[in-house]
Amino acid sequence: MNFKSLATLTLSSIVAAGAFAQSQTFAIGPVGGSGATQTFNVESDAQFENFTGHTNKVSGAIQFDPAKGTGSGTMTIDLSSIDTGIALRNEHMRSSGWLDTEKFPKAVFVT
């Protein structure tokens, strides 16, 4: 699963959950005042290895009106916060040959 698939799956799940309610906005990010955060997984399907990265630095909001069948949303991921479990791989992934987080620090998905 790639970034785009993850965003689509996340947004679809949130929209499906509100399908039988009135117009709602769903926040993406810190949960309540507890300091807990939602965690998102990013999977790589490279030919030479598969791995999953994790981050809790995701923010955004999804608005959905089931009566009208309309909705919109934005999700932003801090790319330098993705942790694959191996420090050297994290460093390599952030380099200019891959995500280039120095030049592109965030991924923004808009629907």
Biopython code that builds the backbone (N, CA, C, O; Angstrom):
import numpy as np
from Bio.PDB.StructureBuilder import StructureBuilder

atoms = [
    (1, "MET", "N", (0.856, -1.170, 0.000)),
    (1, "MET", "CA", (0.000, 0.000, 0.000)),
    (1, "MET", "C", (0.901, 1.232, 0.000)),
    (1, "MET", "O", (1.864, 1.285, 0.765)),
    (2, "ASN", "N", (0.614, 2.204, -0.827)),
    (2, "ASN", "CA", (1.410, 3.419, -0.881)),
    (2, "ASN", "C", (0.703, 4.561, -0.162)),
    (2, "ASN", "O", (-0.388, 4.374, 0.377)),
    (3, "PHE", "N", (1.322, 5.753, -0.149)),
    (3, "PHE", "CA", (0.743, 6.914, 0.536)),
    (3, "PHE", "C", (-0.664, 7.213, 0.036)),
    (3, "PHE", "O", (-1.571, 7.449, 0.833)),
    (4, "LYS", "N", (-0.849, 7.204, -1.284)),
    (4, "LYS", "CA", (-2.147, 7.540, -1.862)),
    (4, "LYS", "C", (-3.208, 6.522, -1.448)),
    (4, "LYS", "O", (-4.334, 6.897, -1.122)),
    (5, "SER", "N", (-2.856, 5.248, -1.461)),
    (5, "SER", "CA", (-3.802, 4.211, -1.043)),
    (5, "SER", "C", (-4.157, 4.364, 0.432)),
    (5, "SER", "O", (-5.317, 4.204, 0.812)),
    (6, "LEU", "N", (-3.168, 4.672, 1.260)),
    (6, "LEU", "CA", (-3.402, 4.862, 2.683)),
    (6, "LEU", "C", (-4.360, 6.018, 2.911)),
    (6, "LEU", "O", (-5.299, 5.901, 3.699)),
    (7, "ALA", "N", (-4.131, 7.132, 2.230)),
    (7, "ALA", "CA", (-4.989, 8.298, 2.395)),
    (7, "ALA", "C", (-6.409, 7.983, 1.949)),
    (7, "ALA", "O", (-7.371, 8.361, 2.617)),
    (8, "THR", "N", (-6.542, 7.293, 0.825)),
    (8, "THR", "CA", (-7.862, 6.938, 0.309)),
    (8, "THR", "C", (-8.580, 6.008, 1.279)),
    (8, "THR", "O", (-9.762, 6.202, 1.562)),
    (9, "LEU", "N", (-7.879, 5.004, 1.786)),
    (9, "LEU", "CA", (-8.465, 4.063, 2.730)),
    (9, "LEU", "C", (-8.895, 4.781, 4.007)),
    (9, "LEU", "O", (-9.992, 4.543, 4.511)),
    (10, "THR", "N", (-8.046, 5.653, 4.529)),
    (10, "THR", "CA", (-8.352, 6.393, 5.754)),
    (10, "THR", "C", (-9.573, 7.277, 5.553)),
    (10, "THR", "O", (-10.496, 7.264, 6.367)),
    (11, "LEU", "N", (-9.577, 8.050, 4.458)),
    (11, "LEU", "CA", (-10.687, 8.949, 4.192)),
    (11, "LEU", "C", (-11.970, 8.162, 3.951)),
    (11, "LEU", "O", (-13.035, 8.563, 4.421)),
    (12, "SER", "N", (-11.887, 7.051, 3.228)),
    (12, "SER", "CA", (-13.064, 6.230, 2.958)),
    (12, "SER", "C", (-13.644, 5.663, 4.252)),
    (12, "SER", "O", (-14.863, 5.628, 4.420)),
    (13, "SER", "N", (-12.792, 5.225, 5.152)),
    (13, "SER", "CA", (-13.249, 4.661, 6.420)),
    (13, "SER", "C", (-13.976, 5.700, 7.251)),
    (13, "SER", "O", (-15.012, 5.411, 7.849)),
    (14, "ILE", "N", (-13.436, 6.909, 7.289)),
    (14, "ILE", "CA", (-14.056, 7.981, 8.061)),
    (14, "ILE", "C", (-15.399, 8.353, 7.454)),
    (14, "ILE", "O", (-16.381, 8.529, 8.175)),
    (15, "VAL", "N", (-15.448, 8.473, 6.130)),
    (15, "VAL", "CA", (-16.690, 8.834, 5.452)),
    (15, "VAL", "C", (-17.734, 7.741, 5.654)),
    (15, "VAL", "O", (-18.897, 8.051, 5.913)),
    (16, "ALA", "N", (-17.353, 6.481, 5.543)),
    (16, "ALA", "CA", (-18.298, 5.373, 5.721)),
    (16, "ALA", "C", (-18.874, 5.367, 7.132)),
    (16, "ALA", "O", (-20.045, 5.039, 7.321)),
    (17, "ALA", "N", (-18.076, 5.720, 8.109)),
    (17, "ALA", "CA", (-18.541, 5.732, 9.494)),
    (17, "ALA", "C", (-19.632, 6.773, 9.706)),
    (17, "ALA", "O", (-20.485, 6.599, 10.577)),
    (18, "GLY", "N", (-19.620, 7.841, 8.934)),
    (18, "GLY", "CA", (-20.606, 8.893, 9.108)),
    (18, "GLY", "C", (-21.729, 8.845, 8.096)),
    (18, "GLY", "O", (-22.515, 9.789, 8.004)),
    (19, "ALA", "N", (-21.822, 7.775, 7.341)),
    (19, "ALA", "CA", (-22.774, 7.703, 6.235)),
    (19, "ALA", "C", (-24.233, 7.785, 6.676)),
    (19, "ALA", "O", (-25.091, 8.155, 5.873)),
    (20, "PHE", "N", (-24.532, 7.455, 7.911)),
    (20, "PHE", "CA", (-25.919, 7.452, 8.349)),
    (20, "PHE", "C", (-26.217, 8.601, 9.311)),
    (20, "PHE", "O", (-27.234, 8.577, 10.003)),
    (21, "ALA", "N", (-25.361, 9.582, 9.359)),
    (21, "ALA", "CA", (-25.536, 10.703, 10.277)),
    (21, "ALA", "C", (-25.723, 11.992, 9.495)),
    (21, "ALA", "O", (-25.652, 12.007, 8.266)),
    (22, "GLN", "N", (-25.963, 13.074, 10.227)),
    (22, "GLN", "CA", (-26.047, 14.385, 9.609)),
    (22, "GLN", "C", (-24.645, 14.851, 9.265)),
    (22, "GLN", "O", (-23.660, 14.192, 9.597)),
    (23, "SER", "N", (-24.564, 15.993, 8.597)),
    (23, "SER", "CA", (-23.272, 16.541, 8.198)),
    (23, "SER", "C", (-22.320, 16.597, 9.392)),
    (23, "SER", "O", (-22.671, 17.101, 10.459)),
    (24, "GLN", "N", (-21.105, 16.067, 9.194)),
    (24, "GLN", "CA", (-20.147, 15.991, 10.290)),
    (24, "GLN", "C", (-18.753, 16.362, 9.816)),
    (24, "GLN", "O", (-18.435, 16.277, 8.630)),
    (25, "THR", "N", (-17.933, 16.773, 10.767)),
    (25, "THR", "CA", (-16.515, 16.999, 10.519)),
    (25, "THR", "C", (-15.740, 16.066, 11.435)),
    (25, "THR", "O", (-15.998, 15.999, 12.636)),
    (26, "PHE", "N", (-14.787, 15.346, 10.853)),
    (26, "PHE", "CA", (-13.938, 14.429, 11.599)),
    (26, "PHE", "C", (-12.532, 15.001, 11.625)),
    (26, "PHE", "O", (-11.959, 15.276, 10.570)),
    (27, "ALA", "N", (-11.968, 15.185, 12.806)),
    (27, "ALA", "CA", (-10.614, 15.707, 12.939)),
    (27, "ALA", "C", (-9.612, 14.570, 12.846)),
    (27, "ALA", "O", (-9.874, 13.459, 13.307)),
    (28, "ILE", "N", (-8.468, 14.856, 12.249)),
    (28, "ILE", "CA", (-7.362, 13.912, 12.184)),
    (28, "ILE", "C", (-6.216, 14.554, 12.945)),
    (28, "ILE", "O", (-5.789, 15.656, 12.599)),
    (29, "GLY", "N", (-5.716, 13.898, 13.961)),
    (29, "GLY", "CA", (-4.621, 14.453, 14.750)),
    (29, "GLY", "C", (-4.756, 14.038, 16.195)),
    (29, "GLY", "O", (-5.288, 12.965, 16.479)),
    (30, "PRO", "N", (-4.281, 14.869, 17.126)),
    (30, "PRO", "CA", (-4.346, 14.526, 18.547)),
    (30, "PRO", "C", (-5.778, 14.199, 18.964)),
    (30, "PRO", "O", (-6.725, 14.850, 18.524)),
    (31, "VAL", "N", (-5.924, 13.191, 19.810)),
    (31, "VAL", "CA", (-7.233, 12.733, 20.244)),
    (31, "VAL", "C", (-7.571, 13.382, 21.578)),
    (31, "VAL", "O", (-6.895, 13.143, 22.579)),
    (32, "GLY", "N", (-8.615, 14.204, 21.592)),
    (32, "GLY", "CA", (-9.062, 14.840, 22.833)),
    (32, "GLY", "C", (-7.945, 15.597, 23.527)),
    (32, "GLY", "O", (-7.004, 16.049, 22.874)),
    (33, "GLY", "N", (-8.033, 15.739, 24.829)),
    (33, "GLY", "CA", (-7.007, 16.430, 25.600)),
    (33, "GLY", "C", (-6.052, 15.468, 26.270)),
    (33, "GLY", "O", (-5.243, 15.873, 27.105)),
    (34, "SER", "N", (-6.138, 14.184, 25.908)),
    (34, "SER", "CA", (-5.382, 13.161, 26.621)),
    (34, "SER", "C", (-3.913, 13.090, 26.205)),
    (34, "SER", "O", (-3.114, 12.428, 26.868)),
    (35, "GLY", "N", (-3.551, 13.767, 25.110)),
    (35, "GLY", "CA", (-2.190, 13.655, 24.616)),
    (35, "GLY", "C", (-2.008, 12.454, 23.714)),
    (35, "GLY", "O", (-0.957, 12.300, 23.091)),
    (36, "ALA", "N", (-3.033, 11.585, 23.631)),
    (36, "ALA", "CA", (-2.961, 10.425, 22.739)),
    (36, "ALA", "C", (-3.089, 10.902, 21.297)),
    (36, "ALA", "O", (-3.735, 11.914, 21.027)),
    (37, "THR", "N", (-2.482, 10.184, 20.390)),
    (37, "THR", "CA", (-2.565, 10.559, 18.983)),
    (37, "THR", "C", (-2.947, 9.359, 18.141)),
    (37, "THR", "O", (-2.722, 8.210, 18.521)),
    (38, "GLN", "N", (-3.529, 9.651, 16.993)),
    (38, "GLN", "CA", (-3.818, 8.601, 16.036)),
    (38, "GLN", "C", (-2.512, 8.251, 15.344)),
    (38, "GLN", "O", (-1.706, 9.139, 15.063)),
    (39, "THR", "N", (-2.290, 6.977, 15.066)),
    (39, "THR", "CA", (-1.078, 6.532, 14.394)),
    (39, "THR", "C", (-1.433, 6.034, 13.009)),
    (39, "THR", "O", (-2.398, 5.290, 12.833)),
    (40, "PHE", "N", (-0.648, 6.449, 12.026)),
    (40, "PHE", "CA", (-0.856, 6.024, 10.655)),
    (40, "PHE", "C", (0.319, 5.186, 10.201)),
    (40, "PHE", "O", (1.464, 5.463, 10.557)),
    (41, "ASN", "N", (0.037, 4.167, 9.421)),
    (41, "ASN", "CA", (1.068, 3.291, 8.893)),
    (41, "ASN", "C", (1.254, 3.560, 7.408)),
    (41, "ASN", "O", (0.289, 3.813, 6.686)),
    (42, "VAL", "N", (2.486, 3.505, 6.965)),
    (42, "VAL", "CA", (2.829, 3.683, 5.562)),
    (42, "VAL", "C", (3.588, 2.438, 5.138)),
    (42, "VAL", "O", (4.595, 2.090, 5.754)),
    (43, "GLU", "N", (3.125, 1.764, 4.100)),
    (43, "GLU", "CA", (3.765, 0.532, 3.654)),
    (43, "GLU", "C", (4.519, 0.763, 2.349)),
    (43, "GLU", "O", (4.049, 1.489, 1.472)),
    (44, "SER", "N", (5.689, 0.142, 2.226)),
    (44, "SER", "CA", (6.483, 0.198, 1.008)),
    (44, "SER", "C", (6.370, -1.138, 0.292)),
    (44, "SER", "O", (6.401, -2.197, 0.920)),
    (45, "ASP", "N", (6.242, -1.078, -1.007)),
    (45, "ASP", "CA", (6.179, -2.288, -1.821)),
    (45, "ASP", "C", (7.337, -2.306, -2.816)),
    (45, "ASP", "O", (7.150, -2.653, -3.983)),
    (46, "ALA", "N", (8.524, -1.937, -2.361)),
    (46, "ALA", "CA", (9.702, -1.913, -3.226)),
    (46, "ALA", "C", (10.075, -3.333, -3.633)),
    (46, "ALA", "O", (9.766, -4.286, -2.918)),
    (47, "GLN", "N", (10.739, -3.478, -4.781)),
    (47, "GLN", "CA", (11.121, -4.802, -5.274)),
    (47, "GLN", "C", (12.066, -5.528, -4.320)),
    (47, "GLN", "O", (11.993, -6.750, -4.190)),
    (48, "PHE", "N", (12.935, -4.801, -3.663)),
    (48, "PHE", "CA", (13.987, -5.441, -2.866)),
    (48, "PHE", "C", (13.629, -5.605, -1.400)),
    (48, "PHE", "O", (14.272, -6.399, -0.713)),
    (49, "GLU", "N", (12.630, -4.891, -0.887)),
    (49, "GLU", "CA", (12.204, -5.094, 0.494)),
    (49, "GLU", "C", (10.853, -4.442, 0.727)),
    (49, "GLU", "O", (10.506, -3.451, 0.084)),
    (50, "ASN", "N", (10.105, -5.002, 1.641)),
    (50, "ASN", "CA", (8.838, -4.426, 2.064)),
    (50, "ASN", "C", (8.989, -4.019, 3.514)),
    (50, "ASN", "O", (9.581, -4.755, 4.304)),
    (51, "PHE", "N", (8.465, -2.861, 3.876)),
    (51, "PHE", "CA", (8.503, -2.428, 5.266)),
    (51, "PHE", "C", (7.333, -1.507, 5.547)),
    (51, "PHE", "O", (6.704, -0.974, 4.634)),
    (52, "THR", "N", (7.058, -1.334, 6.813)),
    (52, "THR", "CA", (5.996, -0.442, 7.247)),
    (52, "THR", "C", (6.600, 0.662, 8.086)),
    (52, "THR", "O", (7.396, 0.399, 8.987)),
    (53, "GLY", "N", (6.226, 1.893, 7.797)),
    (53, "GLY", "CA", (6.644, 3.039, 8.597)),
    (53, "GLY", "C", (5.457, 3.522, 9.414)),
    (53, "GLY", "O", (4.309, 3.340, 9.009)),
    (54, "HIS", "N", (5.722, 4.132, 10.551)),
    (54, "HIS", "CA", (4.674, 4.617, 11.443)),
    (54, "HIS", "C", (4.902, 6.094, 11.734)),
    (54, "HIS", "O", (6.043, 6.548, 11.816)),
    (55, "THR", "N", (3.828, 6.830, 11.888)),
    (55, "THR", "CA", (3.917, 8.211, 12.325)),
    (55, "THR", "C", (2.658, 8.597, 13.080)),
    (55, "THR", "O", (1.580, 8.061, 12.821)),
    (56, "ASN", "N", (2.797, 9.525, 14.011)),
    (56, "ASN", "CA", (1.627, 10.090, 14.670)),
    (56, "ASN", "C", (1.555, 11.597, 14.412)),
    (56, "ASN", "O", (0.793, 12.312, 15.063)),
    (57, "LYS", "N", (2.362, 12.070, 13.452)),
    (57, "LYS", "CA", (2.350, 13.494, 13.099)),
    (57, "LYS", "C", (1.520, 13.683, 11.836)),
    (57, "LYS", "O", (2.032, 13.997, 10.762)),
    (58, "VAL", "N", (0.220, 13.480, 12.011)),
    (58, "VAL", "CA", (-0.750, 13.596, 10.936)),
    (58, "VAL", "C", (-1.836, 14.542, 11.416)),
    (58, "VAL", "O", (-2.281, 14.456, 12.561)),
    (59, "SER", "N", (-2.261, 15.438, 10.546)),
    (59, "SER", "CA", (-3.328, 16.361, 10.921)),
    (59, "SER", "C", (-4.253, 16.575, 9.737)),
    (59, "SER", "O", (-3.905, 16.273, 8.596)),
    (60, "GLY", "N", (-5.418, 17.090, 10.021)),
    (60, "GLY", "CA", (-6.362, 17.393, 8.963)),
    (60, "GLY", "C", (-7.784, 17.265, 9.438)),
    (60, "GLY", "O", (-8.049, 17.115, 10.631)),
    (61, "ALA", "N", (-8.696, 17.327, 8.493)),
    (61, "ALA", "CA", (-10.120, 17.203, 8.806)),
    (61, "ALA", "C", (-10.861, 16.714, 7.571)),
    (61, "ALA", "O", (-10.482, 17.007, 6.437)),
    (62, "ILE", "N", (-11.916, 15.970, 7.818)),
    (62, "ILE", "CA", (-12.783, 15.457, 6.764)),
    (62, "ILE", "C", (-14.193, 15.970, 7.064)),
    (62, "ILE", "O", (-14.681, 15.815, 8.184)),
    (63, "GLN", "N", (-14.844, 16.573, 6.082)),
    (63, "GLN", "CA", (-16.225, 17.005, 6.222)),
    (63, "GLN", "C", (-17.069, 16.125, 5.299)),
    (63, "GLN", "O", (-16.691, 15.865, 4.156)),
    (64, "PHE", "N", (-18.219, 15.670, 5.810)),
    (64, "PHE", "CA", (-19.069, 14.795, 5.016)),
    (64, "PHE", "C", (-20.527, 15.088, 5.309)),
    (64, "PHE", "O", (-20.923, 15.197, 6.469)),
    (65, "ASP", "N", (-21.326, 15.216, 4.257)),
    (65, "ASP", "CA", (-22.770, 15.422, 4.383)),
    (65, "ASP", "C", (-23.462, 14.259, 3.671)),
    (65, "ASP", "O", (-23.599, 14.285, 2.448)),
    (66, "PRO", "N", (-23.899, 13.237, 4.415)),
    (66, "PRO", "CA", (-24.496, 12.057, 3.780)),
    (66, "PRO", "C", (-25.807, 12.371, 3.060)),
    (66, "PRO", "O", (-26.140, 11.710, 2.076)),
    (67, "ALA", "N", (-26.552, 13.365, 3.532)),
    (67, "ALA", "CA", (-27.817, 13.711, 2.889)),
    (67, "ALA", "C", (-27.586, 14.230, 1.469)),
    (67, "ALA", "O", (-28.361, 13.938, 0.559)),
    (68, "LYS", "N", (-26.526, 14.992, 1.293)),
    (68, "LYS", "CA", (-26.200, 15.554, -0.024)),
    (68, "LYS", "C", (-25.259, 14.650, -0.818)),
    (68, "LYS", "O", (-25.122, 14.793, -2.033)),
    (69, "GLY", "N", (-24.615, 13.722, -0.120)),
    (69, "GLY", "CA", (-23.645, 12.852, -0.783)),
    (69, "GLY", "C", (-22.376, 13.602, -1.166)),
    (69, "GLY", "O", (-21.717, 13.269, -2.151)),
    (70, "THR", "N", (-22.043, 14.619, -0.374)),
    (70, "THR", "CA", (-20.851, 15.419, -0.667)),
    (70, "THR", "C", (-19.897, 15.392, 0.520)),
    (70, "THR", "O", (-20.284, 15.088, 1.649)),
    (71, "GLY", "N", (-18.674, 15.710, 0.241)),
    (71, "GLY", "CA", (-17.681, 15.784, 1.298)),
    (71, "GLY", "C", (-16.378, 16.313, 0.760)),
    (71, "GLY", "O", (-16.182, 16.416, -0.451)),
    (72, "SER", "N", (-15.483, 16.651, 1.677)),
    (72, "SER", "CA", (-14.160, 17.117, 1.301)),
    (72, "SER", "C", (-13.239, 16.891, 2.491)),
    (72, "SER", "O", (-13.693, 16.613, 3.601)),
    (73, "GLY", "N", (-11.959, 17.014, 2.247)),
    (73, "GLY", "CA", (-11.042, 16.830, 3.353)),
    (73, "GLY", "C", (-9.604, 17.049, 2.962)),
    (73, "GLY", "O", (-9.250, 17.077, 1.783)),
    (74, "THR", "N", (-8.784, 17.202, 3.981)),
    (74, "THR", "CA", (-7.346, 17.375, 3.816)),
    (74, "THR", "C", (-6.639, 16.591, 4.912)),
    (74, "THR", "O", (-7.065, 16.601, 6.067)),
    (75, "MET", "N", (-5.557, 15.914, 4.543)),
    (75, "MET", "CA", (-4.741, 15.190, 5.505)),
    (75, "MET", "C", (-3.280, 15.539, 5.218)),
    (75, "MET", "O", (-2.826, 15.418, 4.080)),
    (76, "THR", "N", (-2.545, 15.969, 6.242)),
    (76, "THR", "CA", (-1.144, 16.353, 6.102)),
    (76, "THR", "C", (-0.279, 15.430, 6.956)),
    (76, "THR", "O", (-0.566, 15.212, 8.133)),
    (77, "ILE", "N", (0.781, 14.890, 6.355)),
    (77, "ILE", "CA", (1.705, 13.998, 7.060)),
    (77, "ILE", "C", (3.083, 14.635, 7.089)),
    (77, "ILE", "O", (3.602, 15.043, 6.051)),
    (78, "ASP", "N", (3.680, 14.723, 8.278)),
    (78, "ASP", "CA", (5.064, 15.183, 8.441)),
    (78, "ASP", "C", (5.962, 14.021, 8.022)),
    (78, "ASP", "O", (6.124, 13.058, 8.772)),
    (79, "LEU", "N", (6.547, 14.111, 6.822)),
    (79, "LEU", "CA", (7.312, 12.997, 6.261)),
    (79, "LEU", "C", (8.561, 12.654, 7.069)),
    (79, "LEU", "O", (8.965, 11.492, 7.117)),
    (80, "SER", "N", (9.171, 13.646, 7.701)),
    (80, "SER", "CA", (10.390, 13.357, 8.464)),
    (80, "SER", "C", (10.093, 12.608, 9.756)),
    (80, "SER", "O", (11.014, 12.146, 10.430)),
    (81, "SER", "N", (8.818, 12.485, 10.106)),
    (81, "SER", "CA", (8.459, 11.778, 11.336)),
    (81, "SER", "C", (8.196, 10.293, 11.105)),
    (81, "SER", "O", (7.999, 9.554, 12.070)),
    (82, "ILE", "N", (8.189, 9.839, 9.855)),
    (82, "ILE", "CA", (7.919, 8.431, 9.580)),
    (82, "ILE", "C", (9.089, 7.581, 10.070)),
    (82, "ILE", "O", (10.241, 7.812, 9.704)),
    (83, "ASP", "N", (8.770, 6.601, 10.899)),
    (83, "ASP", "CA", (9.787, 5.730, 11.495)),
    (83, "ASP", "C", (9.593, 4.312, 10.976)),
    (83, "ASP", "O", (8.528, 3.721, 11.154)),
    (84, "THR", "N", (10.620, 3.769, 10.335)),
    (84, "THR", "CA", (10.555, 2.420, 9.772)),
    (84, "THR", "C", (11.103, 1.363, 10.733)),
    (84, "THR", "O", (11.052, 0.167, 10.444)),
    (85, "GLY", "N", (11.626, 1.810, 11.875)),
    (85, "GLY", "CA", (12.184, 0.871, 12.839)),
    (85, "GLY", "C", (13.686, 0.691, 12.713)),
    (85, "GLY", "O", (14.307, 0.052, 13.562)),
    (86, "ILE", "N", (14.282, 1.251, 11.655)),
    (86, "ILE", "CA", (15.732, 1.160, 11.454)),
    (86, "ILE", "C", (16.236, 2.576, 11.149)),
    (86, "ILE", "O", (15.878, 3.163, 10.128)),
    (87, "ALA", "N", (17.072, 3.116, 12.047)),
    (87, "ALA", "CA", (17.529, 4.500, 11.935)),
    (87, "ALA", "C", (18.204, 4.798, 10.594)),
    (87, "ALA", "O", (17.945, 5.843, 9.997)),
    (88, "LEU", "N", (19.060, 3.905, 10.117)),
    (88, "LEU", "CA", (19.763, 4.124, 8.849)),
    (88, "LEU", "C", (18.774, 4.140, 7.682)),
    (88, "LEU", "O", (18.924, 4.938, 6.756)),
    (89, "ARG", "N", (17.778, 3.275, 7.718)),
    (89, "ARG", "CA", (16.765, 3.269, 6.661)),
    (89, "ARG", "C", (15.943, 4.559, 6.713)),
    (89, "ARG", "O", (15.607, 5.116, 5.668)),
    (90, "ASN", "N", (15.615, 5.039, 7.920)),
    (90, "ASN", "CA", (14.898, 6.316, 8.055)),
    (90, "ASN", "C", (15.686, 7.438, 7.408)),
    (90, "ASN", "O", (15.130, 8.245, 6.663)),
    (91, "GLU", "N", (16.976, 7.491, 7.690)),
    (91, "GLU", "CA", (17.854, 8.522, 7.129)),
    (91, "GLU", "C", (17.892, 8.425, 5.603)),
    (91, "GLU", "O", (17.792, 9.437, 4.909)),
    (92, "HIS", "N", (18.033, 7.226, 5.096)),
    (92, "HIS", "CA", (18.085, 7.005, 3.653)),
    (92, "HIS", "C", (16.750, 7.406, 3.000)),
    (92, "HIS", "O", (16.737, 8.034, 1.942)),
    (93, "MET", "N", (15.642, 7.041, 3.635)),
    (93, "MET", "CA", (14.317, 7.348, 3.101)),
    (93, "MET", "C", (14.081, 8.861, 3.024)),
    (93, "MET", "O", (13.388, 9.339, 2.126)),
    (94, "ARG", "N", (14.659, 9.609, 3.968)),
    (94, "ARG", "CA", (14.474, 11.067, 3.995)),
    (94, "ARG", "C", (15.396, 11.794, 3.018)),
    (94, "ARG", "O", (15.228, 12.992, 2.792)),
    (95, "SER", "N", (16.365, 11.091, 2.436)),
    (95, "SER", "CA", (17.360, 11.711, 1.552)),
    (95, "SER", "C", (16.739, 12.184, 0.242)),
    (95, "SER", "O", (15.586, 11.879, -0.065)),
    (96, "SER", "N", (17.528, 12.934, -0.522)),
    (96, "SER", "CA", (17.048, 13.498, -1.785)),
    (96, "SER", "C", (16.734, 12.429, -2.830)),
    (96, "SER", "O", (16.002, 12.702, -3.781)),
    (97, "GLY", "N", (17.271, 11.224, -2.674)),
    (97, "GLY", "CA", (16.982, 10.149, -3.615)),
    (97, "GLY", "C", (15.609, 9.514, -3.416)),
    (97, "GLY", "O", (15.135, 8.776, -4.280)),
    (98, "TRP", "N", (14.966, 9.798, -2.281)),
    (98, "TRP", "CA", (13.671, 9.178, -1.995)),
    (98, "TRP", "C", (12.636, 10.247, -1.672)),
    (98, "TRP", "O", (12.107, 10.867, -2.594)),
    (99, "LEU", "N", (12.327, 10.487, -0.413)),
    (99, "LEU", "CA", (11.281, 11.456, -0.060)),
    (99, "LEU", "C", (11.756, 12.902, -0.107)),
    (99, "LEU", "O", (10.939, 13.812, -0.252)),
    (100, "ASP", "N", (13.057, 13.130, 0.011)),
    (100, "ASP", "CA", (13.644, 14.480, 0.003)),
    (100, "ASP", "C", (12.907, 15.401, 0.980)),
    (100, "ASP", "O", (12.366, 16.437, 0.595)),
    (101, "THR", "N", (12.900, 14.996, 2.253)),
    (101, "THR", "CA", (12.144, 15.727, 3.273)),
    (101, "THR", "C", (12.690, 17.125, 3.549)),
    (101, "THR", "O", (11.979, 17.967, 4.097)),
    (102, "GLU", "N", (13.935, 17.380, 3.178)),
    (102, "GLU", "CA", (14.463, 18.732, 3.343)),
    (102, "GLU", "C", (13.742, 19.693, 2.391)),
    (102, "GLU", "O", (13.428, 20.825, 2.758)),
    (103, "LYS", "N", (13.488, 19.233, 1.183)),
    (103, "LYS", "CA", (12.806, 20.058, 0.177)),
    (103, "LYS", "C", (11.287, 19.926, 0.282)),
    (103, "LYS", "O", (10.564, 20.896, 0.055)),
    (104, "PHE", "N", (10.801, 18.726, 0.627)),
    (104, "PHE", "CA", (9.372, 18.439, 0.698)),
    (104, "PHE", "C", (9.045, 17.851, 2.089)),
    (104, "PHE", "O", (8.912, 16.634, 2.221)),
    (105, "PRO", "N", (8.916, 18.691, 3.107)),
    (105, "PRO", "CA", (8.743, 18.184, 4.476)),
    (105, "PRO", "C", (7.386, 17.541, 4.755)),
    (105, "PRO", "O", (7.250, 16.778, 5.712)),
    (106, "LYS", "N", (6.390, 17.838, 3.938)),
    (106, "LYS", "CA", (5.050, 17.319, 4.207)),
    (106, "LYS", "C", (4.412, 16.737, 2.956)),
    (106, "LYS", "O", (4.679, 17.179, 1.838)),
    (107, "ALA", "N", (3.572, 15.745, 3.164)),
    (107, "ALA", "CA", (2.706, 15.214, 2.096)),
    (107, "ALA", "C", (1.295, 15.668, 2.441)),
    (107, "ALA", "O", (0.825, 15.473, 3.562)),
    (108, "VAL", "N", (0.634, 16.267, 1.483)),
    (108, "VAL", "CA", (-0.733, 16.768, 1.702)),
    (108, "VAL", "C", (-1.666, 16.061, 0.729)),
    (108, "VAL", "O", (-1.445, 16.069, -0.482)),
    (109, "PHE", "N", (-2.709, 15.451, 1.273)),
    (109, "PHE", "CA", (-3.717, 14.767, 0.477)),
    (109, "PHE", "C", (-5.014, 15.570, 0.586)),
    (109, "PHE", "O", (-5.472, 15.878, 1.686)),
    (110, "VAL", "N", (-5.593, 15.900, -0.554)),
    (110, "VAL", "CA", (-6.828, 16.675, -0.575)),
    (110, "VAL", "C", (-7.874, 15.904, -1.374)),
    (110, "VAL", "O", (-7.589, 15.400, -2.461)),
    (111, "THR", "N", (-9.061, 15.817, -0.842)),
    (111, "THR", "CA", (-10.152, 15.160, -1.548)),
    (111, "THR", "C", (-11.393, 16.021, -1.525)),
    (111, "THR", "O", (-12.425, 15.632, -2.073)),
]
sb = StructureBuilder()
sb.init_structure("model")
sb.init_model(0)
sb.init_chain("A")
sb.init_seg("    ")
for serial, (resi, resn, name, xyz) in enumerate(atoms, 1):
    if name == "N":
        sb.init_residue(resn, " ", resi, " ")
    sb.init_atom(name, np.array(xyz, "f"), 0.0, 1.0, " ", f" {name:<3s}", serial, name[0])
structure = sb.get_structure()
